Amino acid sequence: MPEKTNTLIFMEIDMGFMLQGKDQMLGARLLTMRAGLQLELKGLRMSRGVSCYALVKQETGLKGSKQKVYDQFEVMLKEAGVLRDEQ
């Protein structure tokens, strides 16, 4: 019988992408802000500077708790075509 080992196998996966144009760069920025807001909902920070929660509120004019702002921001991204409905 073969001996069991606890060896991890690492696979390198190329997950690169390229942004073309101002619209795609803005979309990537908005998705990054959404990801940062998700982290902040879990109690983590994405950076030492201004929180993503504060940035989203400042740039969109949304009001409310982190969860409410996140929900409203997601709706805005879906309506703008930046975020697709997850299936």
C-alpha positions in Angstrom: 0.0 0.0 0.0 1.4 3.4 -0.9 2.5 5.7 1.9 0.3 8.7 2.5 2.0 12.1 2.3 0.9 15.6 3.1 2.4 17.2 0.1 0.7 20.2 -1.4 0.6 20.5 -5.2 0.7 24.1 -6.5 -0.6 24.9 -9.9 0.2 28.2 -11.6 -2.8 29.6 -13.3 -2.5 32.7 -15.5 -5.4 34.9 -14.4 -4.2 38.0 -16.1 -6.4 40.5 -17.9 -6.1 43.8 -19.8 -8.1 46.9 -19.4 -8.7 49.0 -22.5 -10.2 52.5 -22.3 -11.4 54.8 -19.7 -14.7 53.0 -19.1 -13.1 49.6 -18.3 -10.6 51.3 -15.9 -13.5 53.1 -14.1 -15.4 49.7 -13.9 -12.4 48.0 -12.4 -12.0 50.8 -9.9 -15.7 50.4 -8.9 -15.4 46.7 -8.6 -12.3 47.2 -6.4 -14.2 49.6 -4.2 -17.0 46.9 -3.9 -14.5 44.3 -2.9 -13.0 46.6 -0.3 -16.5 47.3 1.1 -17.1 43.6 1.3 -13.9 43.2 3.4 -15.0 46.1 5.6 -18.3 44.4 6.3 -16.3 41.4 7.6 -14.2 43.7 9.9 -11.1 43.9 7.7 -9.4 46.9 6.0 -8.1 47.1 2.4 -5.8 50.0 3.1 -4.7 52.4 5.8 -6.1 55.4 4.1 -9.8 56.4 3.7 -12.1 53.4 4.0 -14.0 52.1 0.9 -17.2 52.8 2.8 -16.3 56.5 3.1 -15.2 56.6 -0.6 -18.4 54.9 -1.9 -20.6 57.3 0.2 -18.6 60.4 -0.9 -18.6 59.5 -4.6 -22.1 58.2 -4.9 -24.0 60.2 -2.3 -25.4 57.0 -0.7 -26.4 57.0 3.0 -26.8 54.4 5.6 -25.0 51.6 7.4 -22.2 49.7 5.6 -24.6 46.9 4.7 -27.2 49.3 3.3 -24.6 51.3 1.3 -23.2 48.0 0.0 -26.6 46.8 -1.1 -27.4 50.1 -2.8 -23.9 50.2 -4.4 -24.4 46.7 -5.8 -27.7 47.7 -7.4 -26.0 50.8 -9.0 -23.3 48.6 -10.4 -25.8 46.1 -11.9 -27.8 48.9 -13.4 -24.7 50.5 -14.9 -23.7 47.1 -16.4 -20.4 47.0 -14.4 -21.6 44.0 -12.3 -23.5 41.0 -13.7 -26.2 39.1 -11.8 -24.6 36.0 -10.3 -26.3 32.9 -11.4 
